[in-house]
C-alpha cells in the first residue's frame, strides 16, 4: 500500500461523471467502488492525470473540457444508415446499436433519428463535446 496515487498505481475509488447542470451520468458512489489500474491505457488519460498525487481519503471534484474528457463532437461520425440495415429490434430513436466493422471488431452507435427509410446514427462517445465534472473519492492505493 502507498499513501499517494502514482502513474502506475492500482486505485480503489468512487467516481462520478456529471454534466455541467449537475446531472450524474455515471456513478459508483451508490454501489461498489471501482478498482482501476493506472498506466495501462484502460483509463481515460485525463482521469489518470486527475488521480495522480491524490491520497487515501481524499475527495475532489475536477472540471474537464471536452478536449480533455471525451473529445469534441465530430460531425463526420454521424451517419445516415439505410433502415434495411437495422436489426428488427431497433424500433425507436435514442437506442444504442452495435455494428460490426470489416475487420470483425464491434462498435456502438446511438440512433438519434429513425424513419421508415433511414436512421441517423451517432458514433461519437455520448459525452463527446461536453464539459464534464469528475468527482472522486480515493479509498485505497496499491
FILUMZA-286272 format. One line per field, with one value per atom (N, C-alpha, C, O): residue number from 1; atom name; x, y, z. Coordinates in steps of 0.05 Angstrom, whole numbers, plus 5000, padded with zeros to 4 digits. Atoms other than C-alpha are relative to their C-alpha. Example, Ala and Ser with C-alpha at 12.3 -4.5 7.8 and 13.67 -1.06 7.14 Angstrom:
<tornus>
i <- [1,1,1,1,2,2,2,2]
at <- [N,CA,C,O,N,CA,C,O]
east <- [5018,5246,5018,5039,4984,5273,4985,4995]
north <- [4976,4910,5024,5024,4976,4979,5022,5044]
up <- [5000,5156,5000,5013,4999,5143,5014,5018]
</tornus>
This chain:
<tornus>
i <- [1,1,1,1,2,2,2,2,3,3,3,3,4,4,4,4,5,5,5,5,6,6,6,6,7,7,7,7,8,8,8,8,9,9,9,9,10,10,10,10,11,11,11,11,12,12,12,12,13,13,13,13,14,14,14,14,15,15,15,15,16,16,16,16,17,17,17,17,18,18,18,18,19,19,19,19,20,20,20,20,21,21,21,21,22,22,22,22,23,23,23,23,24,24,24,24,25,25,25,25,26,26,26,26,27,27,27,27,28,28,28,28,29,29,29,29,30,30,30,30,31,31,31,31,32,32,32,32,33,33,33,33,34,34,34,34,35,35,35,35,36,36,36,36,37,37,37,37,38,38,38,38,39,39,39,39,40,40,40,40,41,41,41,41,42,42,42,42,43,43,43,43,44,44,44,44,45,45,45,45,46,46,46,46,47,47,47,47,48,48,48,48,49,49,49,49,50,50,50,50,51,51,51,51,52,52,52,52,53,53,53,53,54,54,54,54,55,55,55,55,56,56,56,56,57,57,57,57,58,58,58,58,59,59,59,59,60,60,60,60,61,61,61,61,62,62,62,62,63,63,63,63,64,64,64,64,65,65,65,65,66,66,66,66,67,67,67,67,68,68,68,68,69,69,69,69,70,70,70,70,71,71,71,71,72,72,72,72,73,73,73,73,74,74,74,74,75,75,75,75,76,76,76,76,77,77,77,77,78,78,78,78,79,79,79,79,80,80,80,80,81,81,81,81,82,82,82,82,83,83,83,83,84,84,84,84,85,85,85,85,86,86,86,86,87,87,87,87,88,88,88,88,89,89,89,89,90,90,90,90,91,91,91,91,92,92,92,92,93,93,93,93,94,94,94,94,95,95,95,95,96,96,96,96,97,97,97,97,98,98,98,98,99,99,99,99,100,100,100,100,101,101,101,101,102,102,102,102,103,103,103,103,104,104,104,104,105,105,105,105,106,106,106,106,107,107,107,107,108,108,108,108,109,109,109,109,110,110,110,110,111,111,111,111,112,112,112,112,113,113,113,113,114,114,114,114,115,115,115,115,116,116,116,116,117,117,117,117,118,118,118,118,119,119,119,119,120,120,120,120,121,121,121,121,122,122,122,122,123,123,123,123,124,124,124,124,125,125,125,125,126,126,126,126,127,127,127,127,128,128,128,128,129,129,129,129,130,130,130,130,131,131,131,131,132,132,132,132,133,133,133,133,134,134,134,134,135,135,135,135,136,136,136,136,137,137,137,137,138,138,138,138,139,139,139,139,140,140,140,140,141,141,141,141,142,142,142,142]
at <- [N,CA,C,O,N,CA,C,O,N,CA,C,O,N,CA,C,O,N,CA,C,O,N,CA,C,O,N,CA,C,O,N,CA,C,O,N,CA,C,O,N,CA,C,O,N,CA,C,O,N,CA,C,O,N,CA,C,O,N,CA,C,O,N,CA,C,O,N,CA,C,O,N,CA,C,O,N,CA,C,O,N,CA,C,O,N,CA,C,O,N,CA,C,O,N,CA,C,O,N,CA,C,O,N,CA,C,O,N,CA,C,O,N,CA,C,O,N,CA,C,O,N,CA,C,O,N,CA,C,O,N,CA,C,O,N,CA,C,O,N,CA,C,O,N,CA,C,O,N,CA,C,O,N,CA,C,O,N,CA,C,O,N,CA,C,O,N,CA,C,O,N,CA,C,O,N,CA,C,O,N,CA,C,O,N,CA,C,O,N,CA,C,O,N,CA,C,O,N,CA,C,O,N,CA,C,O,N,CA,C,O,N,CA,C,O,N,CA,C,O,N,CA,C,O,N,CA,C,O,N,CA,C,O,N,CA,C,O,N,CA,C,O,N,CA,C,O,N,CA,C,O,N,CA,C,O,N,CA,C,O,N,CA,C,O,N,CA,C,O,N,CA,C,O,N,CA,C,O,N,CA,C,O,N,CA,C,O,N,CA,C,O,N,CA,C,O,N,CA,C,O,N,CA,C,O,N,CA,C,O,N,CA,C,O,N,CA,C,O,N,CA,C,O,N,CA,C,O,N,CA,C,O,N,CA,C,O,N,CA,C,O,N,CA,C,O,N,CA,C,O,N,CA,C,O,N,CA,C,O,N,CA,C,O,N,CA,C,O,N,CA,C,O,N,CA,C,O,N,CA,C,O,N,CA,C,O,N,CA,C,O,N,CA,C,O,N,CA,C,O,N,CA,C,O,N,CA,C,O,N,CA,C,O,N,CA,C,O,N,CA,C,O,N,CA,C,O,N,CA,C,O,N,CA,C,O,N,CA,C,O,N,CA,C,O,N,CA,C,O,N,CA,C,O,N,CA,C,O,N,CA,C,O,N,CA,C,O,N,CA,C,O,N,CA,C,O,N,CA,C,O,N,CA,C,O,N,CA,C,O,N,CA,C,O,N,CA,C,O,N,CA,C,O,N,CA,C,O,N,CA,C,O,N,CA,C,O,N,CA,C,O,N,CA,C,O,N,CA,C,O,N,CA,C,O,N,CA,C,O,N,CA,C,O,N,CA,C,O,N,CA,C,O,N,CA,C,O,N,CA,C,O,N,CA,C,O,N,CA,C,O,N,CA,C,O,N,CA,C,O,N,CA,C,O,N,CA,C,O,N,CA,C,O,N,CA,C,O,N,CA,C,O,N,CA,C,O,N,CA,C,O,N,CA,C,O,N,CA,C,O,N,CA,C,O,N,CA,C,O,N,CA,C,O,N,CA,C,O]
east <- [5017,5000,5018,5039,4986,5023,4980,4956,5017,4996,4990,4969,5006,4994,4998,5013,5004,4969,5024,5031,4979,5026,4989,4968,5010,5021,4996,4983,5004,5024,4984,4985,5015,4980,4975,4963,5026,4922,4983,4990,5015,4869,4971,4958,5028,4803,4987,4998,5012,4756,4971,4961,5026,4687,5004,5021,4998,4678,4972,4954,5025,4622,5006,5022,4999,4618,4973,4952,5025,4568,5001,5023,5002,4544,5001,5000,4998,4550,4976,4979,5024,4479,4998,4978,4999,4497,4988,4987,5012,4463,5022,5042,4981,4502,4996,4974,5001,4519,5008,4996,4990,4559,5009,5022,4992,4569,5003,4987,4996,4597,4994,4995,5004,4580,4977,4977,5023,4515,5003,4985,4996,4546,5028,5039,4973,4611,5021,5019,4978,4675,5013,5012,4985,4716,5029,5039,4971,4787,5012,5005,4988,4829,5030,5043,4971,4899,5009,5002,4990,4934,5024,5038,4976,4987,4998,5018,5003,4958,4984,4982,5016,4916,4970,4955,5028,4850,4983,4958,5014,4833,5003,5025,4999,4816,5025,5028,4976,4883,4995,5010,5006,4851,4993,5000,5006,4824,5025,5029,4975,4893,5015,5025,4987,4922,4988,5002,5014,4869,5007,5009,4995,4884,5028,5032,4972,4960,5004,4998,4994,4982,4979,4984,5021,4917,5007,5022,4995,4918,4975,4953,5023,4874,4983,4993,5020,4811,4994,4975,5004,4817,4975,4970,5025,4752,5003,5006,4995,4760,4980,4969,5016,4720,5017,5029,4985,4752,4981,4961,5015,4723,5017,5040,4985,4745,4985,4962,5012,4732,4999,5014,5003,4713,5027,5030,4974,4785,5015,5031,4987,4809,4984,4995,5018,4749,4995,5012,5008,4715,5003,4992,4994,4738,4977,4955,5020,4700,4979,4986,5020,4636,5008,5011,4991,4657,4977,4967,5023,4602,5005,4985,4995,4637,4994,4994,5006,4620,4969,4960,5029,4545,4993,4999,5005,4519,4971,4957,5027,4454,5005,5022,4998,4444,4973,4952,5025,4392,4984,4996,5017,4333,5002,5000,4998,4340,5025,5025,4976,4409,4997,5016,5004,4379,4987,4971,5014,4360,4971,4965,5028,4285,4994,4974,5005,4291,5005,4997,4996,4313,4976,4973,5026,4246,4996,4977,5004,4258,5027,5048,4976,4308,5010,4996,4986,4358,5005,5007,4993,4373,5029,5039,4973,4444,5000,4985,5000,4461,5029,5046,4973,4522,5004,4986,4993,4556,5025,5042,4976,4609,5017,5006,4982,4669,5010,5008,4990,4700,5022,5024,4980,4757,4990,5005,5012,4708,4996,4983,5003,4713,4971,4958,5028,4648,5002,5021,5002,4629,4971,4953,5027,4568,4994,5011,5010,4527,4973,4958,5025,4469,4982,4988,5019,4408,4986,4970,5011,4389,4973,4956,5025,4333,4995,5013,5007,4295,4974,4954,5023,4248,4996,5010,5004,4220,5022,5027,4979,4276,5028,5045,4973,4337,5001,4981,4995,4367,5024,5043,4976,4416,5014,5003,4985,4470,5024,5040,4978,4520,5020,5014,4979,4585,5019,5039,4985,4614,4994,4973,5005,4622,4976,4975,5024,4556,5008,4992,4991,4596,5019,5029,4983,4636,4988,4964,5009,4633,4989,4981,5011,4611,5022,5041,4983,4647,4988,4964,5010,4642,5015,5037,4987,4656,5005,4988,4992,4693,5003,5019,4998,4683,5012,5004,4987,4729,5004,5008,4993,4739,5018,5010,4980,4802,4997,4997,5004,4791,5025,5032,4976,4855,5019,5011,4979,4921,5020,5029,4978,4970,5016,5036]
north <- [4976,5000,5025,5026,4974,5071,5021,5017,4978,5138,5017,5030,4981,5174,4985,4966,5012,5155,5007,5030,4997,5144,4993,4982,5006,5137,4970,4963,5029,5060,4987,4963,5011,5052,4984,4989,5013,5005,5015,5015,4982,5051,4990,4984,5005,5035,5026,5041,4973,5094,4999,4981,4994,5120,5023,5041,4978,5165,5005,4988,4992,5203,5020,5039,4980,5239,5015,5002,4983,5297,5019,5029,4979,5343,5027,5029,4973,5418,5007,5023,4993,5421,4983,4986,5016,5371,4972,4957,5026,5310,4979,4981,5022,5247,4982,4973,5018,5205,4972,4953,5026,5150,5005,5025,4997,5140,4973,4955,5024,5086,5006,4988,4992,5125,4985,4981,5014,5087,4970,4955,5029,5019,4993,5005,5010,4981,5019,5028,4983,5023,4986,4962,5010,5015,4996,5010,5004,4989,5004,4989,4993,5019,4997,5005,5002,5002,5023,5024,4978,5065,4992,4973,5005,5067,4978,4971,5022,5011,5008,4993,4991,5053,4994,5001,5007,5027,5022,5021,4978,5091,5026,5031,4974,5158,5016,5020,4986,5197,5023,5028,4978,5258,4991,5004,5011,5215,4992,4998,5007,5187,5025,5025,4975,5258,5012,5022,4989,5279,4984,4995,5018,5219,5001,4999,5000,5223,5022,5045,4981,5256,5001,5012,5001,5244,4979,4961,5018,5209,4985,4993,5015,5157,5018,5034,4984,5190,5027,5040,4974,5250,4999,4979,4997,5274,5025,5047,4976,5321,5000,4980,4996,5349,5016,5036,4988,5367,5007,4992,4993,5402,4995,5005,5008,5373,5011,5003,4991,5410,4976,4957,5022,5366,4989,4965,5009,5364,4982,4965,5016,5333,4976,4956,5021,5289,4980,4962,5020,5251,5011,4999,4988,5296,5017,5017,4984,5343,4983,4960,5014,5322,5003,5026,5000,5303,4994,4971,5005,5312,4978,4965,5021,5263,4972,4952,5026,5208,4996,4977,5003,5219,4992,5006,5011,5177,4993,4986,5011,5161,4972,4966,5028,5087,4991,4998,5010,5052,4984,4968,5013,5028,4969,4955,5029,4959,4988,4963,5011,4952,4999,4990,5001,4959,4973,4962,5024,4897,5007,5029,4994,4890,5010,5023,4991,4902,5030,5041,4971,4974,5014,5015,4989,5009,5030,5042,4972,5078,5014,5001,4984,5135,4998,4989,5000,5140,4972,4967,5028,5066,4996,5006,5007,5041,4975,4957,5022,4995,4992,5009,5010,4951,4993,4982,5005,4947,4984,4985,5015,4901,5015,5023,4988,4931,4979,4955,5021,4897,4982,4959,5016,4873,4981,4967,5017,4838,5013,5002,4986,4888,5011,5014,4990,4915,5028,5035,4972,4987,5007,4996,4992,5022,5028,5045,4974,5079,5006,4987,4992,5118,5009,5027,4993,5120,5026,5026,4974,5194,5005,5019,4995,5193,4974,4960,5024,5136,5005,5013,4998,5139,4973,4954,5025,5085,4995,4972,5003,5099,4998,4984,4999,5112,5005,5012,4992,5122,5017,5014,4983,5175,4988,4988,5013,5141,5017,5025,4984,5179,4982,4968,5018,5142,5015,5003,4986,5196,4988,4975,5008,5179,5018,5041,4984,5202,5026,5044,4975,5254,5017,5037,4984,5280,5028,5031,4973,5355,5013,5036,4989,5364,5004,4988,4996,5394,4983,4983,5018,5344,5007,5016,4999,5346,4972,4954,5026,5288,5002,5018,5000,5274,4973,4952,5025,5223,5000,5021,5005,5194,4976,4954,5021,5153,4983,4993,5019,5091,4984,4980,5016,5051,5003,5008,4998,5052,4978,4973,5020,4996,5000,4985]
up <- [5000,5000,5000,5013,5000,4986,5008,5009,4990,5011,4977,4980,5022,4944,4974,4968,5026,4875,4982,4979,5019,4826,4972,4970,5028,4749,4995,4975,5005,4756,5023,5026,4976,4819,4992,4971,5000,4828,5021,5044,4983,4856,5004,4984,4995,4890,5008,5025,4997,4888,4993,4980,5011,4879,4981,4985,5019,4819,4988,4988,5012,4786,4978,4982,5022,4718,5000,5000,5000,4719,4977,4969,5021,4664,5014,5039,4988,4675,5016,5035,4985,4700,5026,5041,4975,4756,4996,5015,5005,4724,5000,4985,4999,4742,4976,4970,5023,4680,5008,5001,4990,4713,5029,5035,4972,4788,5013,5009,4983,4834,5029,5045,4972,4897,5014,5038,4989,4906,4998,5005,5005,4890,5010,5028,4994,4894,4989,4966,5011,4887,4976,4973,5023,4824,5007,5025,4997,4821,4972,4954,5026,4765,5001,5020,5003,4742,4983,4959,5015,4720,4984,4990,5016,4666,4980,4967,5019,4623,4975,4956,5023,4575,5002,4984,4998,4601,5013,5013,4986,4639,4983,4972,5014,4607,5009,5034,4991,4607,5018,5037,4983,4638,5028,5048,4973,4695,5014,5038,4988,4707,5010,5033,4992,4709,5025,5042,4976,4760,5025,5047,4977,4805,5011,5035,4991,4807,5020,5016,4979,4871,5022,5044,4979,4910,5021,5016,4977,4977,5008,5001,4990,5010,5017,5034,4985,5037,4986,4994,5014,4990,4983,4969,5015,4958,4984,4995,5017,4898,4977,4970,5024,4840,4980,4986,5022,4773,4978,4973,5023,4713,4975,4974,5024,4646,4975,4970,5025,4580,4980,4984,5019,4520,4990,4988,5011,4494,5019,5011,4980,4559,5009,5019,4991,4572,4978,4973,5020,4515,4972,4953,5027,4457,4990,5001,5013,4413,4986,4978,5017,4378,4971,4962,5027,4308,4981,4980,5018,4255,4980,4972,5019,4209,5011,4997,4987,4259,5003,5016,5001,4248,4972,4953,5027,4190,4997,5016,5008,4154,4992,4976,5006,4151,4990,5002,5011,4108,5021,5036,4980,4151,4997,5016,5005,4118,5014,5018,4987,4152,5030,5044,4971,4222,5008,4993,4991,4262,5008,5015,4995,4273,5028,5032,4973,4348,5005,5025,4998,4336,4988,4964,5009,4333,5007,4999,4992,4363,5003,5006,4997,4367,5029,5047,4974,4426,5009,5033,4994,4422,4993,4972,5007,4425,4982,4987,5019,4368,4995,4992,5005,4357,4971,4958,5028,4289,4999,5017,5005,4261,4979,4958,5019,4226,4981,4987,5019,4165,5012,5004,4987,4210,5022,5034,4980,4256,5027,5045,4974,4313,5002,4982,4995,4344,5010,5025,4990,4357,5003,4990,4993,4384,4989,4990,5008,4356,5013,5019,4989,4383,4978,4962,5020,4338,5008,5027,4992,4341,4986,4997,5015,4289,4984,4975,5014,4257,4984,4995,5018,4197,4987,4992,5015,4151,4980,4973,5021,4101,5011,5000,4991,4144,5030,5043,4973,4213,5001,4985,4996,4236,5025,5047,4978,4278,5007,4989,4990,4320,5013,5033,4990,4332,5019,5027,4980,4378,5027,5031,4972,4451,5009,5002,4991,4485,5015,5015,4986,4525,4983,4993,5017,4466,4997,4994,5003,4461,5025,5025,4975,4533,5021,5023,4977,4592,5022,5027,4979,4649,5026,5026,4974,4723,5009,5006,4990,4753,5030,5039,4971,4827,5008,4999,4992,4860,5030,5043,4971,4930,5000,4994,5000,4939,5025,5047,4978,4981,5007,5030,4995,4972,4976,4954,5020,4934,5004,5027,4998,4919,4975,4973]
</tornus>
